[in-house]
């Protein structure tokens, strides 16, 4: 016999037919997606809803539906957008989602809000610490949220400038063989940082701020010998730093500055035999007060749903490979089950 289910009722106001059609999706596709992901049943007549299932899940579903309904006022919902909101409803975070206080980051193009408990913790850690590490797979918002925090700090005049830094590590091609001058060779490595800035500030404003050196985008090698005061500094793709480069970068930070270091330790492009500065610094600084660490998981991915499955598949594959290549323990000499070489 199935476990008993709770019946949870609520009403969404104000009732507007077009917004409810937007909320439900074509042939109620959005509601069916929520049912599937949260393992509940959704019944509704107009704006009156009945949710059947575990109490924590139905409460989380109500919270989610209310948030989505607010979005319908100005946004055309899509299955992908519903998926992003569902990312915040991981089962371990269901109860926390009911009391979570939203954090907003102000940019010229509008407010940016972190999605999910882990992104919330990441942004809060950036607010609370001068040095922060965001570590995890692609698509979890590490770099995007760090840039948003930097823009927010600049808009609030908490810092005077933003520095966006990346190691220029060749991924299959040598820089010397790429066309163009040094700036043109390096720009492709910094493109994700430019893209985030354009989205938050607009192309013309970014160009003006770069011209006035309020925003500086540079390869890591350009940081040597500098002391950076009253700045918001982001080191992106830090898994591709060497031990010496990571130490050099961290010792550039001056008074009134905030630094965010992001990276994915599973995607190191350094030459074979070179240890990543990010994997090393995690061990070196993990117990140092005043430094924040946020570790993202595949469930935190906020890109296409397939990206999360791809990350998880790679994790499983690599775990199997490590298990197969791990050296097997030799039987002890006094083990009666050990083979006798002289037998």
Wavefront OBJ file of the C-alpha trace (Angstrom):
o trace
v 0.000 0.000 0.000
v 1.263 3.466 -0.847
v 2.157 5.888 1.933
v -0.587 8.423 2.705
v -0.331 11.762 0.879
v -1.158 15.224 2.152
v -3.579 17.534 0.344
v -2.379 21.127 0.159
v -4.624 23.928 -1.171
v -3.788 27.516 -2.129
v -4.941 30.290 -4.483
v -2.840 32.466 -6.769
v -3.874 36.113 -6.991
v -4.678 38.133 -8.979
v -6.403 35.912 -11.503
v -5.402 36.812 -15.069
v -6.179 34.252 -17.760
v -3.202 35.119 -19.973
v -0.728 34.848 -17.092
v -2.180 31.497 -16.029
v -1.815 30.185 -19.575
v 1.822 31.350 -19.459
v 2.309 29.621 -16.081
v 0.815 26.325 -17.221
v 2.593 26.152 -20.578
v 1.348 24.563 -23.765
v -0.845 21.564 -22.862
v 0.108 22.183 -19.191
v 3.712 21.212 -19.976
v 5.153 23.382 -17.191
v 2.863 21.890 -14.545
v 3.637 18.350 -15.734
v 7.366 19.093 -15.489
v 6.967 20.276 -11.889
v 4.891 17.187 -11.062
v 7.555 14.901 -12.494
v 10.512 16.577 -10.786
v 8.890 16.934 -7.345
v 6.940 13.645 -7.448
v 3.605 15.281 -6.608
v 0.202 15.679 -8.271
v -1.045 19.124 -9.300
v -4.767 19.785 -9.748
v -6.143 23.202 -10.521
v -9.330 24.928 -11.547
v -8.419 28.426 -12.652
v -6.280 29.987 -9.921
v -7.290 27.472 -7.230
v -4.695 24.736 -6.749
v -4.623 21.379 -4.956
v -1.257 19.676 -4.496
v -1.108 16.025 -3.470
v 2.056 14.485 -2.067
v 4.635 14.741 0.714
v 4.080 17.857 2.835
v 7.592 19.267 2.290
v 7.349 18.733 -1.480
v 3.914 20.329 -1.812
v 5.069 23.354 0.198
v 8.097 23.661 -2.078
v 5.837 23.345 -5.131
v 3.572 26.147 -3.846
v 6.617 28.357 -3.307
v 7.829 27.540 -6.815
v 4.443 28.187 -8.454
v 4.093 31.530 -6.683
v 7.538 32.605 -7.869
v 6.813 31.477 -11.421
v 3.494 33.325 -11.377
v 5.283 36.526 -10.375
v 7.630 35.983 -13.329
v 4.674 35.736 -15.748
v 3.927 39.417 -15.219
v 6.888 40.383 -17.398
v 8.386 37.131 -18.737
v 7.272 34.479 -21.219
v 7.971 31.200 -19.405
v 9.703 28.376 -21.247
v 10.473 24.798 -20.158
v 14.137 25.814 -19.781
v 13.231 28.686 -17.437
v 10.984 26.397 -15.388
v 13.911 23.984 -15.205
v 16.138 26.733 -13.793
v 13.640 27.437 -11.036
v 13.295 23.716 -10.359
v 17.060 23.574 -9.815
v 16.375 25.443 -6.583
v 14.086 22.652 -5.407
v 16.683 19.922 -4.844
v 15.212 17.607 -2.238
v 17.837 18.454 0.383
v 16.953 22.139 0.018
v 13.148 21.876 0.020
v 12.613 23.044 3.585
v 15.272 25.738 3.367
v 13.607 27.075 0.215
v 10.572 28.145 2.251
v 12.538 30.570 4.441
v 15.362 31.537 2.118
v 15.873 35.309 1.939
v 16.534 36.486 -1.601
v 19.791 38.277 -2.386
v 19.741 40.819 -5.189
v 22.705 42.215 -7.133
v 22.178 45.612 -8.726
v 23.442 46.209 -12.269
v 22.662 48.882 -14.825
v 20.497 46.421 -16.770
v 18.498 45.307 -13.714
v 18.640 43.052 -10.666
v 20.364 39.667 -10.751
v 19.309 37.089 -8.185
v 21.288 33.927 -7.404
v 19.333 30.737 -8.034
v 19.315 27.971 -5.441
v 20.759 27.578 -1.977
v 24.364 27.069 -3.126
v 24.414 30.181 -5.308
v 22.877 32.113 -2.402
v 25.652 30.870 -0.098
v 28.267 31.773 -2.725
v 27.082 35.382 -3.042
v 26.739 35.742 0.730
v 30.293 34.445 1.139
v 31.528 37.065 -1.338
v 29.773 39.737 0.725
v 31.307 38.413 3.974
v 34.923 37.622 2.957
v 37.735 39.497 1.227
v 38.946 36.344 -0.563
v 36.548 33.730 -1.942
v 36.858 30.549 -3.968
v 34.047 29.242 -6.185
v 34.870 25.692 -7.274
v 32.755 23.402 -9.409
v 31.655 22.307 -12.886
v 30.789 24.499 -15.846
v 27.362 26.081 -15.871
v 26.958 26.604 -12.120
v 27.179 30.407 -12.351
v 30.563 30.818 -10.644
v 31.963 33.414 -13.038
v 28.670 35.108 -13.914
v 27.760 35.732 -10.254
v 31.289 36.903 -9.442
v 31.066 39.484 -12.253
v 27.582 40.479 -11.005
v 28.980 41.009 -7.489
v 31.794 43.122 -8.957
v 29.367 45.283 -10.957
v 27.110 45.634 -7.911
v 30.078 46.775 -5.773
v 31.089 49.310 -8.449
v 27.527 50.652 -8.756
v 27.394 51.088 -4.966
v 30.846 52.782 -5.052
v 32.277 50.176 -2.681
v 35.241 49.723 -5.062
v 36.890 52.044 -7.569
v 37.683 49.481 -10.251
v 37.107 45.952 -11.472
v 39.901 43.657 -12.629
v 39.022 40.505 -14.543
v 41.942 38.108 -14.857
v 42.498 34.776 -16.615
v 45.549 32.595 -17.185
v 46.229 32.461 -20.947
v 46.768 28.722 -21.230
v 46.944 27.296 -24.732
v 44.310 24.594 -25.310
v 45.824 22.761 -28.295
v 47.298 25.826 -30.035
v 50.318 27.933 -29.159
v 49.668 31.650 -28.709
v 52.575 32.492 -30.948
v 50.923 30.804 -33.914
v 47.561 32.553 -33.472
v 46.905 35.580 -35.735
v 46.980 39.177 -34.491
v 48.860 41.186 -31.875
v 49.090 40.222 -28.186
v 45.716 41.772 -27.320
v 43.984 39.911 -30.153
v 45.656 36.637 -29.143
v 44.473 36.975 -25.535
v 40.916 38.285 -26.114
v 39.379 34.841 -26.852
v 40.449 33.641 -23.394
v 38.661 36.606 -21.797
v 35.487 36.474 -23.918
v 33.206 34.970 -21.204
v 34.108 37.869 -18.908
v 33.347 40.435 -21.625
v 30.019 38.727 -22.372
v 28.916 38.935 -18.730
v 29.883 42.619 -18.550
v 27.999 43.461 -21.757
v 24.867 41.780 -20.414
v 24.999 43.672 -17.109
v 26.203 47.115 -18.210
v 25.668 47.349 -21.949
v 28.289 47.454 -24.698
v 28.803 51.233 -24.758
v 29.134 51.561 -20.967
v 31.667 48.719 -20.807
v 33.715 50.340 -23.580
v 33.735 53.665 -21.698
v 34.753 52.046 -18.399
v 37.549 50.083 -20.081
v 38.790 53.256 -21.780
v 38.858 55.031 -18.383
v 40.563 51.934 -16.859
v 37.723 51.526 -14.357
v 37.396 48.023 -15.788
v 40.570 46.171 -16.697
v 40.585 42.773 -18.382
v 44.022 41.200 -18.436
v 45.969 37.936 -18.527
v 47.324 36.707 -15.211
v 50.948 37.408 -16.171
v 50.173 41.152 -16.121
v 49.460 41.026 -12.362
v 53.060 40.415 -11.314
v 54.563 43.277 -9.324
v 51.248 45.091 -8.745
v 49.366 45.861 -5.518
v 45.625 46.204 -6.054
v 43.782 48.484 -3.610
v 40.052 49.349 -3.578
v 39.409 46.853 -6.361
v 37.158 43.901 -7.084
v 39.388 41.240 -8.632
v 38.170 38.052 -10.302
v 40.555 35.265 -11.308
v 38.620 32.998 -13.678
v 39.630 29.499 -14.858
v 42.054 29.347 -11.939
v 42.528 25.590 -12.347
v 44.976 26.567 -15.101
v 47.306 28.479 -12.783
v 50.552 26.990 -11.563
v 51.414 26.922 -7.841
v 53.648 29.986 -8.276
v 51.023 31.933 -10.240
v 48.312 31.318 -7.633
v 50.581 32.512 -4.824
v 51.583 35.550 -6.897
v 47.944 36.467 -7.543
v 46.794 36.098 -3.931
v 49.642 38.303 -2.691
v 48.616 41.143 -5.070
v 45.478 41.910 -3.040
v 45.620 45.241 -1.197
v 43.442 47.244 1.195
v 39.753 47.671 0.436
v 39.789 44.913 -2.171
v 37.732 41.769 -2.716
v 39.021 38.788 -4.693
v 37.011 35.915 -6.136
v 38.820 32.909 -7.580
v 36.760 30.540 -9.731
v 37.643 27.249 -11.365
v 36.839 23.620 -12.136
v 39.472 21.171 -10.925
v 38.213 18.537 -13.392
v 39.152 20.659 -16.446
v 42.864 21.409 -16.080
v 44.645 22.350 -19.338
v 48.143 22.673 -17.864
v 51.013 20.636 -19.357
v 51.237 17.061 -18.123
v 53.043 16.868 -14.789
v 52.260 20.484 -13.781
v 50.161 20.662 -10.624
v 47.186 23.031 -10.619
v 47.487 26.023 -8.314
v 43.779 25.704 -7.498
v 43.940 22.109 -6.243
v 47.031 23.030 -4.204
v 45.569 26.203 -2.662
v 42.446 24.350 -1.474
v 44.663 22.302 0.840
v 46.887 25.235 1.818
v 44.135 27.738 2.736
v 41.174 25.555 3.745
v 41.617 26.350 7.473
v 42.655 30.021 7.138
v 40.103 32.376 8.768
v 38.590 35.065 6.551
v 38.670 33.033 3.343
v 35.453 31.615 1.887
v 35.113 28.375 -0.097
v 31.959 27.424 -2.034
v 31.895 24.020 -3.752
v 29.320 23.571 -6.528
v 27.923 20.206 -7.616
v 26.377 18.969 -10.844
v 22.890 19.621 -9.407
v 23.782 23.343 -9.303
v 24.169 23.547 -13.095
v 21.810 26.217 -14.468
v 22.290 25.641 -18.189
v 20.359 23.237 -20.429
v 19.166 20.171 -18.429
v 21.459 17.959 -20.538
v 24.531 19.829 -19.239
v 23.851 18.531 -15.721
v 23.493 14.973 -17.034
v 26.723 15.313 -19.041
v 28.649 16.493 -15.965
v 27.269 13.607 -13.909
v 28.104 11.081 -16.652
v 31.721 12.303 -16.793
v 31.963 12.085 -12.975
v 30.719 8.475 -13.026
v 33.050 7.527 -15.888
v 36.114 9.046 -14.191
v 35.225 7.353 -10.892
v 35.064 3.970 -12.687
v 38.408 4.610 -14.381
v 40.064 5.493 -11.074
v 38.650 2.353 -9.475
v 39.988 0.204 -12.325
v 43.474 1.734 -12.286
v 43.872 1.823 -8.479
v 46.654 -0.583 -7.381
v 45.326 -3.692 -5.700
v 46.651 -4.430 -2.204
v 49.021 -7.404 -1.992
v 47.993 -10.106 0.483
v 49.869 -10.034 3.777
v 52.689 -12.534 4.289
v 50.846 -14.223 7.167
v 47.528 -14.356 5.259
v 46.622 -18.036 4.993
v 44.814 -17.196 1.758
v 47.967 -15.712 0.194
v 49.530 -17.488 -2.757
v 52.738 -19.396 -2.055
v 55.317 -18.482 -4.713
v 57.132 -21.760 -4.090
v 53.980 -23.842 -4.540
l 1 2 3 4 5 6 7 8 9 10 11 12 13 14 15 16 17 18 19 20 21 22 23 24 25 26 27 28 29 30 31 32 33 34 35 36 37 38 39 40 41 42 43 44 45 46 47 48 49 50 51 52 53 54 55 56 57 58 59 60 61 62 63 64 65 66 67 68 69 70 71 72 73 74 75 76 77 78 79 80 81 82 83 84 85 86 87 88 89 90 91 92 93 94 95 96 97 98 99 100 101 102 103 104 105 106 107 108 109 110 111 112 113 114 115 116 117 118 119 120 121 122 123 124 125 126 127 128 129 130 131 132 133 134 135 136 137 138 139 140 141 142 143 144 145 146 147 148 149 150 151 152 153 154 155 156 157 158 159 160 161 162 163 164 165 166 167 168 169 170 171 172 173 174 175 176 177 178 179 180 181 182 183 184 185 186 187 188 189 190 191 192 193 194 195 196 197 198 199 200 201 202 203 204 205 206 207 208 209 210 211 212 213 214 215 216 217 218 219 220 221 222 223 224 225 226 227 228 229 230 231 232 233 234 235 236 237 238 239 240 241 242 243 244 245 246 247 248 249 250 251 252 253 254 255 256 257 258 259 260 261 262 263 264 265 266 267 268 269 270 271 272 273 274 275 276 277 278 279 280 281 282 283 284 285 286 287 288 289 290 291 292 293 294 295 296 297 298 299 300 301 302 303 304 305 306 307 308 309 310 311 312 313 314 315 316 317 318 319 320 321 322 323 324 325 326 327 328 329 330 331 332 333 334 335 336 337 338 339 340 341 342 343
